[in-house]
Amino acid sequence: MCLSIPAKIVSISGRQAEALVGGVKVNISLELVDGVEKGDFVLVHTGFALQKLDEKEAKETLDLLDEFME
């Protein structure tokens, strides 16, 4: 089973981005998605953004993950 997690894009340089994942900044690749902009949410797996998410869906998923961690 694979797990992808929502991340918020904080900066973009070419096809690379810096994103917030659980409050931690990580570098991710944007090679697999188009049209991503600063402030967007994406699903991230193994350092790659897999798809864009709307903010509501991303926050719902993050809330569920927080519940599992309690």
Biopython code that builds the backbone (N, CA, C, O; Angstrom):
import numpy as np
from Bio.PDB.StructureBuilder import StructureBuilder

atoms = [
    (1, "MET", "N", (0.842, -1.170, 0.000)),
    (1, "MET", "CA", (0.000, 0.000, 0.000)),
    (1, "MET", "C", (0.888, 1.233, 0.000)),
    (1, "MET", "O", (1.890, 1.289, 0.713)),
    (2, "CYS", "N", (0.521, 2.201, -0.787)),
    (2, "CYS", "CA", (1.255, 3.462, -0.860)),
    (2, "CYS", "C", (0.439, 4.549, -0.173)),
    (2, "CYS", "O", (-0.792, 4.517, -0.166)),
    (3, "LEU", "N", (1.142, 5.495, 0.395)),
    (3, "LEU", "CA", (0.486, 6.611, 1.058)),
    (3, "LEU", "C", (1.012, 7.902, 0.469)),
    (3, "LEU", "O", (2.220, 8.136, 0.429)),
    (4, "SER", "N", (0.101, 8.732, 0.014)),
    (4, "SER", "CA", (0.482, 10.078, -0.414)),
    (4, "SER", "C", (-0.167, 11.047, 0.562)),
    (4, "SER", "O", (-1.255, 10.796, 1.080)),
    (5, "ILE", "N", (0.515, 12.149, 0.801)),
    (5, "ILE", "CA", (0.025, 13.104, 1.787)),
    (5, "ILE", "C", (-0.085, 14.496, 1.163)),
    (5, "ILE", "O", (0.692, 14.852, 0.278)),
    (6, "PRO", "N", (-1.053, 15.271, 1.633)),
    (6, "PRO", "CA", (-1.205, 16.630, 1.122)),
    (6, "PRO", "C", (-0.051, 17.525, 1.576)),
    (6, "PRO", "O", (0.427, 17.424, 2.706)),
    (7, "ALA", "N", (0.373, 18.385, 0.687)),
    (7, "ALA", "CA", (1.424, 19.358, 0.995)),
    (7, "ALA", "C", (1.062, 20.677, 0.328)),
    (7, "ALA", "O", (0.472, 20.703, -0.752)),
    (8, "LYS", "N", (1.423, 21.766, 0.986)),
    (8, "LYS", "CA", (1.155, 23.100, 0.434)),
    (8, "LYS", "C", (2.427, 23.650, -0.191)),
    (8, "LYS", "O", (3.477, 23.677, 0.449)),
    (9, "ILE", "N", (2.334, 24.084, -1.428)),
    (9, "ILE", "CA", (3.479, 24.626, -2.152)),
    (9, "ILE", "C", (3.811, 26.014, -1.610)),
    (9, "ILE", "O", (2.948, 26.891, -1.563)),
    (10, "VAL", "N", (5.078, 26.209, -1.198)),
    (10, "VAL", "CA", (5.485, 27.517, -0.676)),
    (10, "VAL", "C", (6.405, 28.261, -1.646)),
    (10, "VAL", "O", (6.502, 29.486, -1.583)),
    (11, "SER", "N", (7.079, 27.535, -2.540)),
    (11, "SER", "CA", (7.874, 28.197, -3.578)),
    (11, "SER", "C", (8.127, 27.208, -4.712)),
    (11, "SER", "O", (8.111, 25.992, -4.524)),
    (12, "ILE", "N", (8.361, 27.776, -5.899)),
    (12, "ILE", "CA", (8.601, 26.956, -7.089)),
    (12, "ILE", "C", (9.815, 27.503, -7.818)),
    (12, "ILE", "O", (9.978, 28.713, -7.968)),
    (13, "SER", "N", (10.668, 26.583, -8.270)),
    (13, "SER", "CA", (11.824, 26.929, -9.085)),
    (13, "SER", "C", (11.921, 25.896, -10.200)),
    (13, "SER", "O", (12.388, 24.777, -9.989)),
    (14, "GLY", "N", (11.474, 26.286, -11.383)),
    (14, "GLY", "CA", (11.453, 25.335, -12.496)),
    (14, "GLY", "C", (10.437, 24.244, -12.230)),
    (14, "GLY", "O", (9.261, 24.526, -12.002)),
    (15, "ARG", "N", (10.887, 22.995, -12.258)),
    (15, "ARG", "CA", (10.009, 21.840, -12.012)),
    (15, "ARG", "C", (10.205, 21.280, -10.606)),
    (15, "ARG", "O", (9.781, 20.163, -10.311)),
    (16, "GLN", "N", (10.851, 22.065, -9.738)),
    (16, "GLN", "CA", (11.036, 21.702, -8.336)),
    (16, "GLN", "C", (10.261, 22.681, -7.471)),
    (16, "GLN", "O", (10.049, 23.833, -7.850)),
    (17, "ALA", "N", (9.842, 22.210, -6.306)),
    (17, "ALA", "CA", (9.107, 23.079, -5.397)),
    (17, "ALA", "C", (9.508, 22.785, -3.967)),
    (17, "ALA", "O", (9.984, 21.698, -3.637)),
    (18, "GLU", "N", (9.303, 23.780, -3.136)),
    (18, "GLU", "CA", (9.426, 23.598, -1.694)),
    (18, "GLU", "C", (7.995, 23.568, -1.173)),
    (18, "GLU", "O", (7.182, 24.433, -1.495)),
    (19, "ALA", "N", (7.704, 22.550, -0.357)),
    (19, "ALA", "CA", (6.342, 22.374, 0.138)),
    (19, "ALA", "C", (6.359, 22.119, 1.637)),
    (19, "ALA", "O", (7.349, 21.642, 2.192)),
    (20, "LEU", "N", (5.249, 22.443, 2.278)),
    (20, "LEU", "CA", (5.083, 22.165, 3.702)),
    (20, "LEU", "C", (4.337, 20.849, 3.865)),
    (20, "LEU", "O", (3.224, 20.677, 3.368)),
    (21, "VAL", "N", (4.975, 19.931, 4.571)),
    (21, "VAL", "CA", (4.371, 18.636, 4.881)),
    (21, "VAL", "C", (4.417, 18.490, 6.397)),
    (21, "VAL", "O", (5.484, 18.280, 6.973)),
    (22, "GLY", "N", (3.268, 18.601, 7.034)),
    (22, "GLY", "CA", (3.235, 18.499, 8.487)),
    (22, "GLY", "C", (4.077, 19.546, 9.176)),
    (22, "GLY", "O", (4.649, 19.284, 10.234)),
    (23, "GLY", "N", (4.162, 20.735, 8.592)),
    (23, "GLY", "CA", (4.935, 21.815, 9.177)),
    (23, "GLY", "C", (6.417, 21.777, 8.847)),
    (23, "GLY", "O", (7.173, 22.642, 9.289)),
    (24, "VAL", "N", (6.840, 20.781, 8.073)),
    (24, "VAL", "CA", (8.244, 20.635, 7.689)),
    (24, "VAL", "C", (8.387, 20.964, 6.206)),
    (24, "VAL", "O", (7.601, 20.489, 5.386)),
    (25, "LYS", "N", (9.386, 21.773, 5.859)),
    (25, "LYS", "CA", (9.637, 22.098, 4.451)),
    (25, "LYS", "C", (10.403, 20.963, 3.787)),
    (25, "LYS", "O", (11.421, 20.497, 4.299)),
    (26, "VAL", "N", (9.895, 20.525, 2.635)),
    (26, "VAL", "CA", (10.541, 19.470, 1.862)),
    (26, "VAL", "C", (10.636, 19.913, 0.409)),
    (26, "VAL", "O", (9.833, 20.722, -0.055)),
    (27, "ASN", "N", (11.612, 19.384, -0.299)),
    (27, "ASN", "CA", (11.748, 19.633, -1.731)),
    (27, "ASN", "C", (11.053, 18.510, -2.480)),
    (27, "ASN", "O", (11.258, 17.331, -2.190)),
    (28, "ILE", "N", (10.222, 18.892, -3.453)),
    (28, "ILE", "CA", (9.497, 17.897, -4.233)),
    (28, "ILE", "C", (9.616, 18.210, -5.721)),
    (28, "ILE", "O", (9.912, 19.337, -6.118)),
    (29, "SER", "N", (9.380, 17.194, -6.521)),
    (29, "SER", "CA", (9.386, 17.350, -7.972)),
    (29, "SER", "C", (7.971, 17.615, -8.467)),
    (29, "SER", "O", (7.004, 17.040, -7.968)),
    (30, "LEU", "N", (7.870, 18.493, -9.454)),
    (30, "LEU", "CA", (6.590, 18.784, -10.099)),
    (30, "LEU", "C", (6.514, 18.164, -11.495)),
    (30, "LEU", "O", (5.650, 18.533, -12.291)),
    (31, "GLU", "N", (7.398, 17.239, -11.791)),
    (31, "GLU", "CA", (7.469, 16.634, -13.128)),
    (31, "GLU", "C", (6.186, 15.926, -13.543)),
    (31, "GLU", "O", (5.915, 15.808, -14.738)),
    (32, "LEU", "N", (5.390, 15.452, -12.587)),
    (32, "LEU", "CA", (4.211, 14.657, -12.925)),
    (32, "LEU", "C", (2.910, 15.443, -12.966)),
    (32, "LEU", "O", (1.862, 14.887, -13.294)),
    (33, "VAL", "N", (2.966, 16.742, -12.633)),
    (33, "VAL", "CA", (1.745, 17.566, -12.639)),
    (33, "VAL", "C", (2.013, 18.896, -13.328)),
    (33, "VAL", "O", (3.134, 19.404, -13.310)),
    (34, "ASP", "N", (0.991, 19.441, -13.923)),
    (34, "ASP", "CA", (1.086, 20.746, -14.584)),
    (34, "ASP", "C", (0.201, 21.749, -13.868)),
    (34, "ASP", "O", (-0.751, 21.377, -13.182)),
    (35, "GLY", "N", (0.520, 23.009, -14.030)),
    (35, "GLY", "CA", (-0.329, 24.078, -13.541)),
    (35, "GLY", "C", (-0.302, 24.303, -12.045)),
    (35, "GLY", "O", (-1.231, 24.895, -11.496)),
    (36, "VAL", "N", (0.740, 23.846, -11.372)),
    (36, "VAL", "CA", (0.848, 24.043, -9.930)),
    (36, "VAL", "C", (1.449, 25.418, -9.665)),
    (36, "VAL", "O", (2.430, 25.816, -10.294)),
    (37, "GLU", "N", (0.843, 26.134, -8.722)),
    (37, "GLU", "CA", (1.317, 27.470, -8.366)),
    (37, "GLU", "C", (1.540, 27.557, -6.862)),
    (37, "GLU", "O", (1.043, 26.731, -6.096)),
    (38, "LYS", "N", (2.290, 28.565, -6.459)),
    (38, "LYS", "CA", (2.521, 28.817, -5.040)),
    (38, "LYS", "C", (1.164, 28.926, -4.332)),
    (38, "LYS", "O", (0.259, 29.610, -4.809)),
    (39, "GLY", "N", (1.038, 28.242, -3.189)),
    (39, "GLY", "CA", (-0.206, 28.247, -2.427)),
    (39, "GLY", "C", (-1.114, 27.069, -2.719)),
    (39, "GLY", "O", (-2.035, 26.793, -1.950)),
    (40, "ASP", "N", (-0.865, 26.361, -3.833)),
    (40, "ASP", "CA", (-1.662, 25.177, -4.157)),
    (40, "ASP", "C", (-1.320, 24.029, -3.220)),
    (40, "ASP", "O", (-0.237, 23.978, -2.636)),
    (41, "PHE", "N", (-2.274, 23.106, -3.091)),
    (41, "PHE", "CA", (-2.040, 21.858, -2.386)),
    (41, "PHE", "C", (-1.872, 20.748, -3.409)),
    (41, "PHE", "O", (-2.559, 20.718, -4.430)),
    (42, "VAL", "N", (-0.949, 19.835, -3.122)),
    (42, "VAL", "CA", (-0.715, 18.680, -3.981)),
    (42, "VAL", "C", (-0.605, 17.432, -3.113)),
    (42, "VAL", "O", (-0.286, 17.516, -1.927)),
    (43, "LEU", "N", (-0.873, 16.275, -3.713)),
    (43, "LEU", "CA", (-0.591, 15.008, -3.052)),
    (43, "LEU", "C", (0.846, 14.644, -3.356)),
    (43, "LEU", "O", (1.263, 14.683, -4.514)),
    (44, "VAL", "N", (1.620, 14.287, -2.324)),
    (44, "VAL", "CA", (3.042, 13.968, -2.486)),
    (44, "VAL", "C", (3.297, 12.527, -2.080)),
    (44, "VAL", "O", (2.819, 12.064, -1.044)),
    (45, "HIS", "N", (4.062, 11.820, -2.916)),
    (45, "HIS", "CA", (4.512, 10.460, -2.613)),
    (45, "HIS", "C", (5.952, 10.338, -3.082)),
    (45, "HIS", "O", (6.263, 10.644, -4.233)),
    (46, "THR", "N", (6.814, 9.900, -2.209)),
    (46, "THR", "CA", (8.245, 9.695, -2.480)),
    (46, "THR", "C", (8.902, 10.880, -3.192)),
    (46, "THR", "O", (9.727, 10.700, -4.087)),
    (47, "GLY", "N", (8.526, 12.084, -2.781)),
    (47, "GLY", "CA", (9.175, 13.272, -3.326)),
    (47, "GLY", "C", (8.594, 13.802, -4.617)),
    (47, "GLY", "O", (9.144, 14.734, -5.204)),
    (48, "PHE", "N", (7.496, 13.231, -5.072)),
    (48, "PHE", "CA", (6.858, 13.679, -6.311)),
    (48, "PHE", "C", (5.433, 14.133, -6.030)),
    (48, "PHE", "O", (4.684, 13.446, -5.335)),
    (49, "ALA", "N", (5.057, 15.290, -6.569)),
    (49, "ALA", "CA", (3.661, 15.709, -6.542)),
    (49, "ALA", "C", (2.917, 14.855, -7.562)),
    (49, "ALA", "O", (3.318, 14.775, -8.723)),
    (50, "LEU", "N", (1.829, 14.216, -7.125)),
    (50, "LEU", "CA", (1.078, 13.332, -8.011)),
    (50, "LEU", "C", (-0.138, 14.003, -8.632)),
    (50, "LEU", "O", (-0.502, 13.705, -9.770)),
    (51, "GLN", "N", (-0.770, 14.916, -7.884)),
    (51, "GLN", "CA", (-1.930, 15.643, -8.403)),
    (51, "GLN", "C", (-2.217, 16.837, -7.526)),
    (51, "GLN", "O", (-1.819, 16.883, -6.362)),
    (52, "LYS", "N", (-2.915, 17.807, -8.099)),
    (52, "LYS", "CA", (-3.369, 18.971, -7.331)),
    (52, "LYS", "C", (-4.610, 18.583, -6.544)),
    (52, "LYS", "O", (-5.399, 17.739, -6.967)),
    (53, "LEU", "N", (-4.763, 19.221, -5.388)),
    (53, "LEU", "CA", (-5.955, 19.055, -4.558)),
    (53, "LEU", "C", (-6.563, 20.418, -4.296)),
    (53, "LEU", "O", (-5.859, 21.428, -4.262)),
    (54, "ASP", "N", (-7.885, 20.443, -4.109)),
    (54, "ASP", "CA", (-8.444, 21.710, -3.656)),
    (54, "ASP", "C", (-8.188, 21.819, -2.155)),
    (54, "ASP", "O", (-7.992, 20.816, -1.469)),
    (55, "GLU", "N", (-8.195, 23.044, -1.664)),
    (55, "GLU", "CA", (-7.806, 23.308, -0.275)),
    (55, "GLU", "C", (-8.707, 22.571, 0.719)),
    (55, "GLU", "O", (-8.220, 22.062, 1.729)),
    (56, "LYS", "N", (-10.002, 22.508, 0.447)),
    (56, "LYS", "CA", (-10.941, 21.837, 1.348)),
    (56, "LYS", "C", (-10.595, 20.355, 1.478)),
    (56, "LYS", "O", (-10.547, 19.824, 2.588)),
    (57, "GLU", "N", (-10.355, 19.692, 0.359)),
    (57, "GLU", "CA", (-10.021, 18.268, 0.373)),
    (57, "GLU", "C", (-8.695, 18.029, 1.096)),
    (57, "GLU", "O", (-8.564, 17.075, 1.862)),
    (58, "ALA", "N", (-7.723, 18.893, 0.850)),
    (58, "ALA", "CA", (-6.426, 18.753, 1.504)),
    (58, "ALA", "C", (-6.567, 18.879, 3.018)),
    (58, "ALA", "O", (-5.996, 18.083, 3.765)),
    (59, "LYS", "N", (-7.322, 19.871, 3.470)),
    (59, "LYS", "CA", (-7.477, 20.085, 4.913)),
    (59, "LYS", "C", (-8.255, 18.950, 5.561)),
    (59, "LYS", "O", (-7.945, 18.565, 6.688)),
    (60, "GLU", "N", (-9.255, 18.406, 4.881)),
    (60, "GLU", "CA", (-9.991, 17.259, 5.418)),
    (60, "GLU", "C", (-9.061, 16.061, 5.591)),
    (60, "GLU", "O", (-9.111, 15.372, 6.610)),
    (61, "THR", "N", (-8.225, 15.822, 4.607)),
    (61, "THR", "CA", (-7.280, 14.699, 4.684)),
    (61, "THR", "C", (-6.271, 14.921, 5.803)),
    (61, "THR", "O", (-5.964, 13.992, 6.551)),
    (62, "LEU", "N", (-5.755, 16.136, 5.927)),
    (62, "LEU", "CA", (-4.796, 16.428, 6.990)),
    (62, "LEU", "C", (-5.436, 16.267, 8.365)),
    (62, "LEU", "O", (-4.788, 15.783, 9.292)),
    (63, "ASP", "N", (-6.699, 16.665, 8.508)),
    (63, "ASP", "CA", (-7.401, 16.480, 9.776)),
    (63, "ASP", "C", (-7.541, 14.998, 10.118)),
    (63, "ASP", "O", (-7.370, 14.611, 11.274)),
    (64, "LEU", "N", (-7.849, 14.172, 9.125)),
    (64, "LEU", "CA", (-7.954, 12.726, 9.354)),
    (64, "LEU", "C", (-6.606, 12.141, 9.769)),
    (64, "LEU", "O", (-6.542, 11.308, 10.674)),
    (65, "LEU", "N", (-5.543, 12.568, 9.119)),
    (65, "LEU", "CA", (-4.213, 12.079, 9.485)),
    (65, "LEU", "C", (-3.851, 12.487, 10.911)),
    (65, "LEU", "O", (-3.241, 11.709, 11.644)),
    (66, "ASP", "N", (-4.226, 13.703, 11.305)),
    (66, "ASP", "CA", (-3.980, 14.161, 12.674)),
    (66, "ASP", "C", (-4.710, 13.266, 13.678)),
    (66, "ASP", "O", (-4.158, 12.945, 14.730)),
    (67, "GLU", "N", (-5.941, 12.863, 13.365)),
    (67, "GLU", "CA", (-6.686, 11.979, 14.253)),
    (67, "GLU", "C", (-5.977, 10.641, 14.442)),
    (67, "GLU", "O", (-5.955, 10.106, 15.551)),
    (68, "PHE", "N", (-5.404, 10.101, 13.384)),
    (68, "PHE", "CA", (-4.680, 8.827, 13.478)),
    (68, "PHE", "C", (-3.447, 8.933, 14.354)),
    (68, "PHE", "O", (-3.042, 7.965, 14.998)),
    (69, "MET", "N", (-2.851, 10.124, 14.371)),
    (69, "MET", "CA", (-1.608, 10.313, 15.109)),
    (69, "MET", "C", (-1.841, 10.541, 16.603)),
    (69, "MET", "O", (-0.894, 10.504, 17.389)),
    (70, "GLU", "N", (-3.079, 10.774, 16.997)),
    (70, "GLU", "CA", (-3.361, 11.045, 18.411)),
    (70, "GLU", "C", (-3.316, 9.779, 19.236)),
    (70, "GLU", "O", (-3.531, 9.825, 20.448)),
]
sb = StructureBuilder()
sb.init_structure("model")
sb.init_model(0)
sb.init_chain("A")
sb.init_seg("    ")
for serial, (resi, resn, name, xyz) in enumerate(atoms, 1):
    if name == "N":
        sb.init_residue(resn, " ", resi, " ")
    sb.init_atom(name, np.array(xyz, "f"), 0.0, 1.0, " ", f" {name:<3s}", serial, name[0])
structure = sb.get_structure()
